[in-house]
C-alpha cells in the first residue's frame, strides 16, 4: 500500500511539473543544437578561408600569365625572335610582290 501511494505521489508530481519538464527538455535540445551549429559554422568558415586562399593564389597566377602573354605578344619580342630563330628580315620595297585575284 505504501509503495502504491509513493508511485501515485510521484505520478502526481510528474503531471504537476510536466510543463517544467517539457521546457527543460527544450532547453537541453536547444543548447545541443547551438553547439552543433556552432561547430558546423566553424568548419564552414575554415573551408571558406582555404578556398579564399586558393582563389588568391589562382588570381596571382592568372596575373602572372597575363603579364607573360603580353610580353610574348609584343611586336618587338616577336620580331626579335623571328630574326634570331628563323633568320627572317623585313622585305624592302623592291622585293615586294603584289598578287591580284581576278
JOBEL-V281529 format. One line per field, one symbol per residue. ss: DSSP state (a for helix, b for strand, c for the rest). A space follows every 10 residues. Layout:
ss = ???
This chain:
ss = caaaaaaaaa aaaaaacaaa aaaaaaaaaa aaaaaaaaaa aaaaaaaaaa aaaaaaaaaa aaaaaaaaaa aaacaaaaaa aaaaaacccc ccaaaccccc cc
